[in-house]
Amino acid sequence: MHNLVIDIGNTNSKIAVFNETVLVLFESLDQIDQDALIELLEKYSIVNSTVSSVKQDVSAIIAVLEAKTKYIPFSTQVNTGVKNYYQSVVTLGQDRWAKVIAVHHAYPHQNCLIVDAGTCITYDLLNSTGEYYGGSISLGIHMRFEALNHYTGKLPLVKWDRELQSIPKGTDTDTAIINGVLQGVINEVEGFITLQNKENTDLKVVITGGDATFLLEQLKNSIFAPQIIHDPYLVLKGLNEVIAFEYVQKD
């Protein structure tokens, strides 16, 4: 039985097809074409589907899924066993909640810090008893470059190539900006990990998001390296768990 899950983020949309729990297709797109989506549904004989979106209007995509599959609505009200103590559930991002669900399933009874390095950098803690109280939302890497340019009179908008894994020394204005932004991000991530290590034993750090590769490169020789797990499909796995849980509940 094949499931289709869609994660619509601030920058890109990600589509995955699962055969039960096995990922068989992954695509990252600037936008989702409805005709291409229908072809995909037919090619894999999709039975179930769900969507996580940080954008307001995804009704056209949902309409296709409702017509062609068993569509399972996803929201932060959906729960597969996590004790959710977030005080404003209606404003909790669906992608953040999907990641918590995925980690709860993959690493039961363990303290887990989820770091998502995307448009924003988010930090979410799920403790070993399955309790979620929330976390932190910070500026993403590209947003920091844009903010320096936007809120100053003379600083240029520096283009950072995420494929360049090293952090340059600040020997001129451009490299000073790059150094400040990138080293600042690493210091921030290490600070959050240090704080959570003080408060939680045997902590796992699960890193995901578009800039995860950069973080992993910078942290690979750090004292935190043994704790770190990279999972680029965390949101998608969480959405697939929601579909699986729907059937467990009905059985």
C-alpha positions as a printed NumPy array, in Angstrom:
array([[  0.   ,   0.   ,   0.   ],
       [  1.473,   3.32 ,  -1.082],
       [  1.073,   6.601,   0.787],
       [  1.769,  10.079,  -0.556],
       [  2.848,  12.822,   1.856],
       [  3.512,  16.458,   0.99 ],
       [  5.418,  19.033,   3.03 ],
       [  4.855,  22.588,   1.757],
       [  7.466,  24.855,   3.308],
       [  8.355,  28.52 ,   3.066],
       [ 10.837,  27.914,   0.234],
       [ 10.208,  24.518,  -1.376],
       [  7.631,  21.764,  -1.426],
       [  8.681,  18.192,  -0.745],
       [  6.82 ,  15.118,  -1.944],
       [  7.418,  11.561,  -0.786],
       [  5.893,   8.197,  -1.57 ],
       [  6.083,   5.477,   1.08 ],
       [  5.37 ,   1.789,   0.627],
       [  4.153,   1.226,   4.185],
       [  7.18 ,   2.691,   6.03 ],
       [  9.741,   2.418,   3.21 ],
       [ 10.536,   5.621,   1.32 ],
       [ 10.394,   4.864,  -2.407],
       [ 10.293,   8.365,  -3.914],
       [ 11.392,  11.835,  -2.84 ],
       [ 11.147,  15.091,  -4.781],
       [ 11.835,  18.715,  -3.838],
       [  9.995,  21.248,  -5.994],
       [  9.627,  25.01 ,  -6.253],
       [  5.893,  24.46 ,  -6.657],
       [  3.532,  21.541,  -7.17 ],
       [  1.916,  21.121, -10.576],
       [ -1.541,  19.57 , -10.288],
       [ -1.285,  17.564, -13.524],
       [  2.088,  16.147, -12.467],
       [  0.599,  15.333,  -9.061],
       [ -2.23 ,  13.354, -10.665],
       [  0.285,  11.428, -12.796],
       [  2.249,  10.565,  -9.669],
       [ -0.863,   9.365,  -7.858],
       [ -1.731,   7.08 , -10.748],
       [  1.827,   5.823, -11.311],
       [  2.183,   4.587,  -7.727],
       [ -1.484,   3.687,  -7.193],
       [ -1.557,   5.903,  -4.121],
       [ -4.1  ,   4.851,  -1.52 ],
       [ -3.629,   7.396,   1.282],
       [ -2.344,  10.949,   1.434],
       [ -1.81 ,  13.886,   3.761],
       [ -0.314,  17.386,   3.64 ],
       [  1.624,  19.622,   6.017],
       [  1.779,  23.281,   4.999],
       [  3.108,  26.502,   6.483],
       [  1.173,  28.421,   3.832],
       [ -2.463,  29.412,   4.05 ],
       [ -4.135,  28.193,   0.868],
       [ -3.414,  24.662,  -0.32 ],
       [ -7.042,  23.889,  -1.164],
       [ -6.31 ,  23.079,  -4.823],
       [ -3.805,  20.384,  -3.867],
       [ -6.081,  18.983,  -1.183],
       [ -8.954,  18.851,  -3.686],
       [ -6.883,  16.616,  -5.965],
       [ -5.912,  14.336,  -3.089],
       [ -9.49 ,  14.096,  -1.843],
       [-10.685,  13.145,  -5.316],
       [ -7.981,  10.566,  -6.027],
       [ -7.015,   9.106,  -2.623],
       [ -8.148,   8.647,   0.925],
       [ -7.051,  12.043,   2.206],
       [ -6.245,  12.266,   5.92 ],
       [ -6.313,  15.886,   7.183],
       [ -3.26 ,  16.861,   9.197],
       [ -3.099,  19.581,  11.824],
       [ -1.443,  20.196,  15.156],
       [ -4.573,  18.72 ,  16.732],
       [ -3.609,  15.294,  15.344],
       [ -1.743,  13.284,  17.961],
       [ -0.117,   9.864,  17.768],
       [  0.825,   9.608,  21.42 ],
       [  2.877,  12.699,  22.28 ],
       [  1.851,  14.624,  25.392],
       [  1.555,  18.095,  23.916],
       [  1.891,  20.967,  26.395],
       [  2.456,  23.703,  23.821],
       [  0.329,  26.606,  25.011],
       [ -0.729,  27.909,  21.599],
       [ -1.337,  24.774,  19.568],
       [ -3.187,  26.686,  16.835],
       [ -0.023,  28.675,  16.064],
       [  2.337,  25.699,  16.24 ],
       [  3.787,  25.046,  12.791],
       [  2.564,  21.841,  11.203],
       [  6.088,  20.989,  10.094],
       [  7.382,  21.308,  13.676],
       [  4.627,  19.013,  14.931],
       [  5.275,  16.438,  12.181],
       [  8.945,  16.31 ,  13.197],
       [  8.018,  15.718,  16.838],
       [  5.734,  12.85 ,  15.776],
       [  8.523,  11.32 ,  13.665],
       [ 11.069,  11.475,  16.488],
       [  8.568,  10.071,  18.997],
       [  8.171,   7.026,  16.768],
       [ 11.83 ,   6.61 ,  15.779],
       [ 13.431,   7.183,  19.205],
       [ 10.933,   6.174,  21.881],
       [ 11.775,   6.842,  25.537],
       [ 14.762,   9.046,  24.622],
       [ 15.465,  12.73 ,  25.073],
       [ 15.672,  14.275,  21.611],
       [ 16.564,  17.779,  20.474],
       [ 15.302,  18.432,  16.942],
       [ 17.261,  21.074,  15.014],
       [ 15.756,  22.127,  11.691],
       [ 18.04 ,  24.405,   9.667],
       [ 15.647,  25.74 ,   7.068],
       [ 14.212,  29.168,   6.277],
       [ 14.153,  29.54 ,  10.056],
       [ 16.198,  27.483,  12.498],
       [ 13.947,  25.743,  14.98 ],
       [ 14.857,  23.849,  18.136],
       [ 12.302,  21.463,  19.647],
       [ 12.738,  19.104,  22.577],
       [ 10.821,  15.862,  23.011],
       [ 11.713,  14.309,  26.347],
       [ 12.072,  10.641,  27.237],
       [  8.538,  10.437,  28.626],
       [  7.044,  11.666,  25.348],
       [  6.326,  15.198,  26.581],
       [  6.586,  18.21 ,  24.269],
       [  6.562,  21.728,  25.695],
       [  7.865,  23.566,  22.63 ],
       [ 11.207,  25.082,  21.759],
       [ 12.776,  28.024,  19.977],
       [ 12.53 ,  29.728,  16.587],
       [ 15.529,  31.627,  15.252],
       [ 16.575,  33.295,  11.994],
       [ 17.733,  30.945,   9.254],
       [ 21.117,  31.435,   7.602],
       [ 19.882,  33.19 ,   4.464],
       [ 17.504,  35.331,   6.503],
       [ 20.472,  36.599,   8.523],
       [ 22.314,  37.702,   5.395],
       [ 19.187,  39.471,   4.161],
       [ 18.597,  41.189,   7.515],
       [ 22.123,  42.636,   7.611],
       [ 21.584,  44.17 ,   4.189],
       [ 18.019,  45.347,   4.827],
       [ 18.556,  47.019,   8.196],
       [ 21.846,  48.778,   7.422],
       [ 22.743,  51.56 ,   5.044],
       [ 25.931,  50.22 ,   3.513],
       [ 26.31 ,  46.486,   4.155],
       [ 25.911,  44.499,   0.933],
       [ 23.667,  41.484,   0.429],
       [ 26.211,  38.685,   0.388],
       [ 25.365,  35.535,  -1.53 ],
       [ 26.372,  32.435,   0.383],
       [ 26.95 ,  29.17 ,  -1.463],
       [ 25.843,  26.404,   0.901],
       [ 28.061,  23.972,  -0.999],
       [ 31.104,  25.783,   0.434],
       [ 31.409,  24.102,   3.804],
       [ 34.251,  26.16 ,   5.288],
       [ 33.839,  29.436,   7.173],
       [ 36.197,  32.134,   5.802],
       [ 38.193,  34.532,   7.927],
       [ 36.735,  38.035,   7.915],
       [ 39.44 ,  39.815,   5.897],
       [ 37.08 ,  42.174,   4.049],
       [ 33.461,  43.277,   4.376],
       [ 31.962,  40.359,   2.44 ],
       [ 33.94 ,  37.682,   4.271],
       [ 33.367,  39.46 ,   7.599],
       [ 29.617,  39.161,   7.025],
       [ 29.908,  35.519,   5.985],
       [ 32.093,  34.731,   8.995],
       [ 29.795,  36.549,  11.398],
       [ 26.63 ,  34.892,  10.144],
       [ 27.991,  31.357,   9.829],
       [ 30.076,  31.34 ,  13.009],
       [ 27.166,  32.918,  14.835],
       [ 24.872,  30.098,  13.689],
       [ 27.334,  27.421,  14.804],
       [ 27.789,  29.12 ,  18.185],
       [ 24.018,  29.275,  18.551],
       [ 23.493,  25.594,  17.701],
       [ 26.282,  24.507,  20.033],
       [ 24.806,  26.692,  22.753],
       [ 21.383,  25.061,  22.451],
       [ 22.922,  21.577,  22.521],
       [ 25.017,  22.488,  25.586],
       [ 21.95 ,  23.818,  27.395],
       [ 19.883,  20.713,  26.66 ],
       [ 22.748,  18.422,  27.648],
       [ 22.745,  20.07 ,  31.08 ],
       [ 19.025,  19.454,  31.503],
       [ 18.564,  16.061,  29.77 ],
       [ 20.634,  12.893,  29.985],
       [ 21.575,  10.744,  26.97 ],
       [ 20.379,  13.434,  24.556],
       [ 20.064,  12.686,  20.864],
       [ 20.36 ,  15.643,  18.467],
       [ 18.376,  15.081,  15.269],
       [ 19.322,  17.566,  12.544],
       [ 17.249,  18.167,   9.422],
       [ 16.522,  20.964,   6.932],
       [ 18.104,  22.445,   3.83 ],
       [ 21.205,  23.754,   5.623],
       [ 21.698,  20.617,   7.704],
       [ 24.713,  19.518,   5.65 ],
       [ 26.573,  22.702,   6.589],
       [ 25.816,  22.196,  10.281],
       [ 26.917,  18.575,  10.133],
       [ 30.225,  19.52 ,   8.503],
       [ 30.944,  22.113,  11.189],
       [ 29.961,  19.812,  14.061],
       [ 31.529,  16.567,  12.836],
       [ 34.675,  17.015,  14.956],
       [ 32.945,  18.606,  17.94 ],
       [ 32.281,  16.986,  21.307],
       [ 28.639,  16.72 ,  20.215],
       [ 29.341,  14.527,  17.165],
       [ 28.416,  11.192,  18.848],
       [ 24.972,  12.583,  19.724],
       [ 24.085,  13.833,  16.243],
       [ 21.773,  12.067,  13.792],
       [ 21.019,  13.452,  10.336],
       [ 17.529,  12.787,   8.969],
       [ 16.605,  14.845,   5.88 ],
       [ 13.117,  13.29 ,   5.667],
       [ 11.922,  13.923,   9.192],
       [  8.746,  15.893,   8.381],
       [  7.764,  13.407,   5.689],
       [  8.264,  10.448,   8.027],
       [  6.11 ,  12.134,  10.641],
       [  3.306,  12.615,   8.141],
       [  3.537,   8.977,   7.119],
       [  3.259,   7.986,  10.789],
       [  0.005,   9.956,  10.968],
       [ -1.384,   7.836,   8.139],
       [ -0.212,   4.623,   9.828],
       [ -1.717,   5.715,  13.134],
       [ -5.059,   6.364,  11.452],
       [ -5.258,   2.705,  10.496],
       [ -4.108,   1.449,  13.889],
       [ -6.897,   3.45 ,  15.506],
       [ -9.494,   1.938,  13.174],
       [ -8.227,  -1.581,  13.711]])
